[in-house]
Amino acid sequence: MLLRLIRWSKGYVDFSAYGKFPERFINLTTRNGINVWNLKPVQNGLTATMQVYDYKNIRSIASKSKLRLRVTGRHGLPFYAQRYKQRAGLLIGAVIGIVLIAVLSKFIWYIDAPPTKSLSTSQILSALEEDNVKVGSYINSIDIENTERKLILKNEQIGWISLNIMGSTMSVNIEEKAPKPDTPDFKTPCNIKANNDGVITSIKTARGETKVMKGSGVVKGDLLVSGIVETKQETIEYVHASAEIMADVIYKKEYTIPQSYEYYSLTDNRTDRYMCGILNFYFPCSLSFKSYDDSVFASRKEKLSFNGTNIPIELITQSETEVSRTEVNLDKATLDKKILAQSMLYEVFEKPESRLVSRKITTKTGSDSIIAEISYIFNENIAQTSEFSVTD
């Protein structure tokens, strides 16, 4: 294979030789150190192959052997170069292309970072970027071991990480730490106290001595279940009190709803601007100076790939869409719906573990808004552990 490549780079020719003494021709070429291959006898002569520079020097040998030479084929780089010498731009473009490929292969083109249970792809890429590892980074400047160590130190949930570079692609493999089991501490003595004011509706005591009754009112900080228990032997035992104390608790919230508001809607007027990004360099592909007084912007990126291989070129479309502004005055029915919706959001997201007992809404009208005062009663667990020292 290497010999064929050397011959191709230097150039070689196929030729035929006809005459009286082809055997003498072979002997003379061998004696003069001229390499000939693919020798084949034909009627009144032979055919063979040799390097271009040797063929130029066998005229005298052919004359002594009474042979006539004729070239039947030309092969190799010199002939290709001569064929395209009038197209210098093609050769220059090929050289520039080879140089670009060689240079770009030294940079990161794509980072494959699949998400984990607690880390999204964007979070992983942001963490890598803090250590200057991103698309467009010079591969030889990346200290993989140091980057892995920093990521583990910055993110407690990462137990193991591996960064692998194959060609111009970096793959990120992360294994998270197994979460510690939430095991309750039953050894430390503690009391159960009320974490809010309320009226007790039910008592379920697992450990400790109950100090309140169903139907009694308590205030925040009152002792509900004591961790100091008297045994049958009339001795004192310190336990980790555990109980579920359900009580009706009052909450009050106030919301201000404007009687009129502005809302925006998209129109059909839109301006698109295009950019092309190569590694970390971006330049515009179109120019548009049209803009709007009120508008929203959206950006879309499309990465190029070839045969499954990502190329560090992305096309970016930035769209500016005009929006129209409209002022709307709310009627009483709509205001009531908005107040109820606001109230339900509070109940669902801020009190998900409590049961709504009642809701009372009172409203008063301001200069340009409605002020809603909502009184809730939630039935919830008010038991809160409070540790104490046996030496106190």
PyMOL commands that set and color helices and strands:
alter all, ss='L'
color gray80, all
select helices_A, chain A and resi 2-10+22-31+52-55+59-64+77-83+88-104+121-130+139-141+144-154+332-349
alter helices_A, ss='H'
color red, helices_A
select strands_A, chain A and resi 12-19+37-42+45-51+67-75+110-112+158-166+169-176+190-194+198-207+209-210+217-218+223-226+228-230+236-238+242-258+260-278+281-284+295-306+309-329+355-365+369-381+383-387
alter strands_A, ss='S'
color yellow, strands_A
deselect
rebuild
show_as cartoon
